[in-house]
Structure formats: structure tokens, C-alpha cells
Amino acid sequence: MEADSPTDIPLTLEDVKAKFEAWRQRPKPRKPFPNALWHDVFRLQEQYKLTKILTTLRLTRAQFMHK
């Protein structure tokens, strides 16, 4: 029996929101969001509209397009 890969595990918008909030709570100075968080954002597009993702995660379209 094969173990599920991380991309096989269902990802919810609330899970990713919690990850972003935890990152934002880190002491300053903050660095850019890690690639792992962006990877989760891109995976969410399979289930949610982009506008909903950006609003919920408090990201701008410019930030998204830059990645």
C-alpha cells in the first residue's frame, strides 16, 4: 500500500489561511512568503475561485501574479 503524497491530501482554504496567519504572526522583520505557502495557494485553485482565495488569504492580485 502506497502512502499518500502531500498533493493527494485534500487542502482546504481554512487550512491555508491558518498557515498564512501563523506566518504573519512571526517576529519582524518578515521575509517574503515561503514557496510552500504559494504552492498551497496554487493547489487551492482546483477547488476555489481566485477572488475567494485572494480575499480570504489577504493577498493582492499583484502578489499572486508575481509568483
C-alpha positions in Angstrom: 0.0 0.0 0.0 1.4 3.4 -1.0 1.4 6.4 1.3 -0.4 9.4 0.1 1.8 12.1 -1.3 1.2 15.7 0.1 -0.6 16.6 -3.1 -3.1 13.8 -2.6 -4.3 15.1 0.8 -7.3 17.4 0.4 -6.4 21.0 1.1 -9.0 23.5 2.4 -9.0 27.2 2.2 -9.2 27.4 6.0 -6.0 25.2 6.3 -4.0 27.5 4.1 -5.5 30.6 5.8 -4.2 29.2 9.2 -0.7 28.7 7.6 -0.6 32.3 6.3 -1.8 33.7 9.7 0.9 31.8 11.5 3.5 33.1 9.1 2.2 36.7 9.6 2.5 36.3 13.4 6.2 35.7 13.2 8.5 38.3 14.7 9.6 41.1 12.4 11.4 41.5 10.0 9.3 39.3 7.9 10.6 37.7 4.7 8.5 37.0 1.7 6.0 34.2 2.0 7.8 30.8 1.5 7.3 28.9 -1.7 5.5 26.1 0.2 2.7 28.6 1.0 2.4 29.7 -2.6 2.3 26.1 -3.7 -0.7 25.6 -1.4 -2.4 28.7 -3.0 -1.9 27.3 -6.5 -3.4 23.9 -5.3 -6.5 25.7 -4.0 -7.3 27.0 -7.5 -8.6 23.5 -8.2 -11.4 24.0 -5.7 -12.0 27.7 -5.2 -12.2 30.8 -7.3 -9.2 33.0 -7.3 -11.0 36.0 -5.9 -12.2 33.9 -2.9 -8.6 32.7 -2.3 -7.0 36.1 -2.5 -9.7 37.8 -0.3 -9.5 35.0 2.3 -5.7 34.9 2.5 -5.4 38.7 2.3 -3.3 38.6 -0.8 -3.3 41.0 -3.7 -3.6 40.1 -7.3 -0.2 41.7 -7.9 1.4 39.4 -5.3 -0.3 36.4 -7.0 0.8 37.4 -10.5 4.4 38.0 -9.3 4.5 34.3 -8.3 
